[in-house]
Amino acid sequence: MTLAKIAKKLPSEDSLHTLPRPYFNHSVEFKERNSAEKRLEVLKEVGYNVFFFPAGMITGCDFLSDSGTTTMTNKQWAALHLGDESYGSNKGYFLLMEKIREVFGNEFFNEPALGKPNAFIFHQGRPCEDALFSMLGKTGKKLIIPSNGHFDTTEANIHANKIKPLNLFSEEFKSDDSESHFKGNMNIKKLKDLLKKSKNNIPLIYITITNNTGGGQPVSMENIKQVSSIAKDHKIPLFFDACRFAENAWFIKKFEKGYKSKSISKIVKEMFSYVDGFTISFKKDGLVNMGGGLFLRAGGLFIKNYPEIPDALMNHQIIKEGHPTYGGLSGRDIMTLVTGLGTIIQQKYLDHRIRQVRELGEKLVDFGIPMVTPFGGHAVYMDVNKFFEGTNMKPNDFGGISFTAALLGLYGHRACELGYFAFGQYDPKTKKEKHPEVNFVRFAVPRLRYERQDLESTAEAVKNLYENRELLPKVKVAYGRDLPLRHFKARFELH
Ligand SMILES: Cc1ncc(COP(=O)(O)O)c(C=O)c1O
């Protein structure tokens, strides 16, 4: 029999349970070896705040964030050498303009010579948020910005400008219905109710794709369309927090009716056709270690409603970051971004990326660990309340912090508490904690960094902690309980 005929009888290469990665290692870094004893000593010194634990001592996986932790491709490293460090209008700026138009739509980057700025490069996501919300805050009105789930810095930047952030999580997100593939959706009913009461106080509606705070869950095209149509009816601009736009597009292609045969690139274009602007941290789906941007649709509702803002934004950018043609980035950063944006929307990259995250989640579920399902695109989330169910760990004992300290100290893997401590608030007057709706530990998977055995080793470590969860110590906050964004700064004691 010819091999071609045999090929028809045998399982295809794509149907194998273990698929080869769509890349190979180009260069590697060996890790330090150290012991649990040494790590525990250092953890104690840094007050069990894992953000302050030296990354060089991590022997396992660093899941603290998928932001800026990308391994770049050899094409990106090559592009770095082509960086043009001219102060004005470096070569990469024009390539970035072409790339942004190609990926998101022509309307998001005007010709610089037109004198109608609508594309603003910043050094990461939060300065874009600061720029946008500080402009809106100047209106002096009592404003509310609703979202399907604001990220913590987004929420802080909104607050800082005396605007109220509001999260309208979907009903599916709060239920245990693991069949829903789009738990990141905005709650349409709550949005309509809000608009009935406060439509004149809403300068824009924000959709975070994927919904990082809401378990890293994607948002459906249907939901984007619905929100867009409601926003249009009320003449309110719609924005994306677009950090993980490519991962979101992958989920639409995979699970939403009518998108199976569409390319990721087409789906991305359609998603962005519904918005009047977006902020983005390129440290996620830009496949780079630094970069961000704020883009406004030429002729869109935002520019119509706030015609003075684009010029004000440009002034803000010049004062705070740099000339608009490089923003907060060096010419070489811009070159790696142009190349990264080309890779991020490739099907083979995304298939592997999302499969890897899912495999980590599945392994944890196999071990009986309570995880949020279905798994999101960049991270898997452990439900802390369910993890400690039946033990003496009370909400104010911050079990999530205890878990992350134990995982890092005992097994060398770093994860991040995003729950009662990170998103909670302490009122020193009443001495009471206000708990948020969610209590998670997040394992954010850096892009192109780890192999399956790294992830399996993490799952095994979590299993050991789960089986001994009643032994995990309670947490006392030694410093920073009442500070804003306290999880970045606090110190703990374990009892
Ligand atoms: C959804 C979302 N928005 C905004 C940001 C802020 O971006 P940056 O860290 O680049 O400031 C992040 C960062 O993780 C994020 O996940």
The ligand as a Tripos MOL2 file, in Angstrom:
@<TRIPOS>MOLECULE
LIG
   16    16     1     0     0
SMALL
NO_CHARGES

@<TRIPOS>ATOM
      1 C1         -7.3640   43.6730   31.0210 C.3       1 LIG1
      2 C2         -6.1720   44.5410   31.3200 C.ar      1 LIG1
      3 N1         -6.2480   45.8590   31.1350 N.ar      1 LIG1
      4 C3         -5.2200   46.6720   31.3920 C.ar      1 LIG1
      5 C4         -4.0220   46.1870   31.8690 C.ar      1 LIG1
      6 C5         -2.8940   47.1460   32.1730 C.3       1 LIG1
      7 O1         -1.8370   46.9920   31.2840 O.3       1 LIG1
      8 P1         -0.3350   47.3060   31.7260 P.3       1 LIG1
      9 O2          0.0760   46.2830   32.7070 O.co2     1 LIG1
     10 O3          0.4520   47.2290   30.4490 O.co2     1 LIG1
     11 O4         -0.3040   48.6760   32.2930 O.co2     1 LIG1
     12 C6         -3.8930   44.8180   32.0960 C.ar      1 LIG1
     13 C7         -2.6250   44.2760   32.6220 C.2       1 LIG1
     14 O5         -2.4820   43.1490   33.0160 O.2       1 LIG1
     15 C8         -5.0010   43.9710   31.8080 C.ar      1 LIG1
     16 O6         -4.9390   42.6400   31.9830 O.3       1 LIG1
@<TRIPOS>BOND
     1     1     2 1
     2     2     3 ar
     3     2    15 ar
     4     3     4 ar
     5     4     5 ar
     6     5     6 1
     7     5    12 ar
     8     6     7 1
     9     7     8 1
    10     8     9 2
    11     8    10 1
    12     8    11 1
    13    12    13 1
    14    12    15 ar
    15    13    14 2
    16    15    16 1
@<TRIPOS>SUBSTRUCTURE
     1 LIG1         1 GROUP 0 **** ****
